[in-house]
Amino acid sequence: MPEPAIPFWSRFGVRLSGLFLALLLVLGVAVLALTARSARDAVATADQALHLDFAAELAPRFQPHLMTDIDTVAIADIIAGLSQVNRRIDVYLLGSDGMIKSWFMDARGRPLEPVVETAPLDRLMAGAMPPVLGPDPARPGEARPFSVAPIEIMGEAGCYLYVILQGERYDDVAAALWPSALGGAAARGLLLALGLTALVGVLAFWGLTSRLQRLTATVGAVERGALAVRASEDGADEIGALGRAFNRMAARIEAQVDALRRTDRQRRDLVANVSHDLRSPLASLQGYLETLVLRPDAPADEREAHTARALRSAERLSGLVADLFDLARFDAAEVRPRPEPTDLADLAADVVADRRAEAGRRDIRLHIRAEDGLPLAALDPGLVDRALGNLVDNALRHTPPGGAVEVEVARADASALAVSVRDTGEGIAPELLPRVFDRFVRADESRAVDGGAGLGLAIVKRIAALHGGTVRVESTLGAGATFVLVLPVAPRVRVEEGDLVETLS
């Protein structure tokens, strides 16, 4: 069932772009707030640096009005004159302990804190570099740029002339102008930056997600059965790596599907071949038995001939069933060899001896020769006897009367022995050679017609593999065939006084 279309707002690119824009907006607001804060701090620092000596310049003018009492009227007149130039200051007269003795600020304001912490004041008078912010009595909890100078008040030394440089009037004006001045400019700059960044970011996201969309379309095509379709492998990033990994996976799936199709085709061929081979001996067996039943008065020699033919049909049927059973056991990994040091030449001689009668019946010369001084081979005698028997039976079955089958046992190399089975039959067609050991291939396709279902050589190949050996075929059409089974030699042993002392590798 095809995958339903993805809604627009659920698409990965849309959601990723929305998340990017939201994060960009939050970042922009944070940048705007930090910019405003930094601008305020810069203004405060500049104010303090420019007016660092402001209080020191005022102190001589205030001092005559602070001798016996605080002449607030005279001081207010002085401040009023200053306010024509700087309308943003608040002035406090502090005792040596920071207690507010008098203040001069906007008529609307009054100190909310009676005492000012003097540590920042002392620090600035000691030469600390701006910014040094001091407490604002009219706005508890806030710190402001200030100017300070020592002054004597009514005979008390160590007092402070404390000037807040950004007073209430400054706050009123700044509150009115800040959004329109700095806020408006920052907002316009922010919107411009957000717009450009958003445009570039969204285009980049769509470029990336378009590759994912193409990859999704490719996956969907493979899901619908188009196994030959491949994804783009462009790019050295994760999407390119994903495309390459998908292509490798798709190639494996395609190969596996092809293998399954070949296996299914071979299975159908096997069923057809086995059905034919089962039908022939069964029909023959049934015919001879029916003849024996319907003609109980037939001559004894005729009855004996029918019985022998029925027996041969039963033997062929039994052999085919045994081959099928053995292949099933091999496929299920139920057969495990039990290797033991074995004289391969003697084993091959026994196999040849068991088949001399059959070779004589077919008028075929069957003989064996073995190289002298061969080492023992590491093999399971029962399984290798079966493999050699299949090779010799195959050679006899495809060698015409008057021909010859030769079995030779010799060294393959320092670590292996080889058994070669040569015949003088018609040979094997070149196109069949690569498949002659396949389980479902009938050798009869190019050779004699009295063979089985093409299972004997497949069994030989499995037995060779179980022993860590190999089997191969060499043939020229019209000049016979040679099958070579290679098996490893056994580990050499040192024997002392009849006892096994150790195994030498």
Order of alpha helices (4+ residues) and beta strands (2+ residues): alpha-alpha-alpha-beta-beta-alpha-beta-beta-beta-alpha-alpha-alpha-alpha-beta-alpha-alpha-beta-beta-alpha-beta-beta-alpha-beta-beta-beta-beta
